[in-house]
Amino acid sequence: MTEQFSYWREVICEAFTPLAAERARARSGRAPDEPGITSWVRSSMLSATNCAEVTSRTQVITHGAAEVRRTRTDHVFVNLQLRGHCVGTQGDRTCVVPPGGFALFDTTSEYRLDFVADEATQEWHVLSYRVPRAQLLPLLADPHGFAAVAHDASAPGVAHLVASTMTSIWRNVDQLDRHARDAADVAFSSVLAAAAGGSDTLRDTSRETLDAALRASIIRYLTATVAGTRVSAEQVARRFGISVRKLHHLFQNGERSFGRTVTALRVEGCARELASGAESRTLAELAGRWGFADQSHLSRAFRSHYGCSPSEYRDNTGREFRLPPIAVGGSRS
């Protein structure tokens, strides 16, 4: 049993941030590692935020002075309690986090987490998100008062939104592509900051910043998929977990509407092939490859964007006609 617990303490704990784990006796008085420790952890990355699910027996986890010195990167942990409860201490604050609640802890200073197992299962169970400190703190009104504060996520409100967002991201993280992970990362930091006490920066700019980041992720996704693929607003909205109305709103604040953005990306793709000098593909084949209904549809779109036909563009190798780049932020001019 000692070897099992040593493995948990020295390997698993180090995977998150330097920690010191101590076995504690269950409330029944029985040692939690009899007949053996059943701890496990699964983790996956968004873009900057690490997501993990952890189950173990009653124990005390300490991020003390020695662990702070060994911490190479600064993070904030968000622990959503699923089973059991946690008594967390950081600085002069102590909080009790029951099932359904969450609290934040800052790795730049010492903290202590006393995890107490659920009586029925003899285990505690958490979702633990590790957020870069530099990503979260600028969005907080009080960068010193957010840690070791319990948030009740059982009632409707922003705390409930944080908990449901953590659960939803964890269920879907392995199916998200890079662009969706970027969007989820930004969204989670914003809603977490709102729950922990948002700053003027969050109130004044977070919606614009979040929308710009989400729009940029969608444009990157479209760029990679418009060739030879039917792209609909419904399909894109579903992929990014937003409504079709929200999708169109995002692009109303950009340079082009969603539909015009898709068309522009298709035209740009055709233009790149024409300018490359590739002669093997006919204009009809090019139209089909880039999602146009037929050659006439391609020609109309090309002339609208470039002021010339595809054949004229090819004859001039694209030197005289340039389509402005697709903008990912800002507003309509």
Secondary structure, 3 states (H helix, E strand, C coil): CHHHHHHHHHHHHHHHCCCEEEECCCCCCCCCCCCCCCCEEEEEECCCCEEEEEEECCEEEEECHHHHHHCCCCEEEEEEEEECEEEEEECCEEEEECCCEEEEEECCCCEEEEEECCCCCCCEEEEEEEEEHHHHHHHECCCCCCCCCCEECCCCCHHHHHHHHHHHHHHHHHHCCHHHHHHHHHHHHHHHHHHHHECHHHHHHHHHHHHHHHHHHHHHHHHHHCCCCCCCHHHHHHHHCCCHHHHHHHHHCCCCCHHHHHHHHHHHHHHHHHHCCCCCCCHHHHHHHCCCCCHHHHHHHHHHHHCCCHHHHHHCCCCCCCCCCCCCCCCCC
